[in-house]
């Protein structure tokens, strides 16, 4: 259940139960198991930097929308209030008004006569 370590010049045996390197896919003995020990240090560093950058970007995106939920609720409430104000209000039932007995021609004659008197 073991195989030779693939590190150049190492004669130790690498256990099959040990994980392979994430960066190069080789299996190393316990003394060369770390990426920095067998030559994958730069790849390991670059992967860690990419992950840190991705995490920071995700945090920035999350913080950008942090207060938007409250602002959206306030805006919705304000829009509903404005919409309610614009709606037609039902008029209360009123008794029918008496129609004025004068026609428009009679009203004009009365106004004309009143103007002549002044």
C-alpha positions, 0 to 999 in steps of 0.5 A, spaced: 500 500 500 505 504 498 509 507 492 516 510 492 516 518 493 516 522 486 521 527 489 527 527 485 533 523 490 528 521 495 527 514 497 522 514 502 515 510 500 509 514 499 503 511 502 497 510 498 492 513 503 496 520 503 493 525 498 496 527 491 498 534 491 492 539 488 497 542 484 501 537 480 497 531 482 503 527 484 503 523 491 509 524 495 512 522 502 510 525 508 517 529 508 515 532 501 508 532 502 507 540 502 507 544 496 513 548 498 517 542 499 516 539 492 516 545 488 509 547 487 510 553 492 508 558 486 502 554 484 500 554 491 501 561 492 498 563 486 492 559 488 491 562 495 491 569 492 486 567 487 482 565 492 483 571 497 481 575 491 475 572 489 473 572 497 474 579 497 470 581 491 464 576 494 464 580 500 464 587 497 458 585 492 455 583 499 456 589 502 454 593 496 447 591 497 447 591 504 442 597 505 438 596 499 433 591 502 431 597 507 431 602 502 427 598 497 421 597 503 421 604 504 420 606 496 415 601 496 411 603 501 412 610 498 409 608 492 403 605 495 402 611 498 402 615 492 398 610 488 393 610 493 392 618 493 392 618 485 386 613 486 379 615 484 375 616 491 368 614 491 363 619 491 358 619 497 351 618 495 348 625 494 341 626 493 339 629 486 340 636 485 334 640 483 335 643 476 335 650 475 329 652 471 332 657 467 335 655 461 342 658 458 338 663 454 334 666 459 341 666 464 344 670 458 338 675 458 338 676 465 346 678 465 345 682 459 339 686 463 343 687 469 349 690 465 344 695 462 342 697 468 349 699 471 
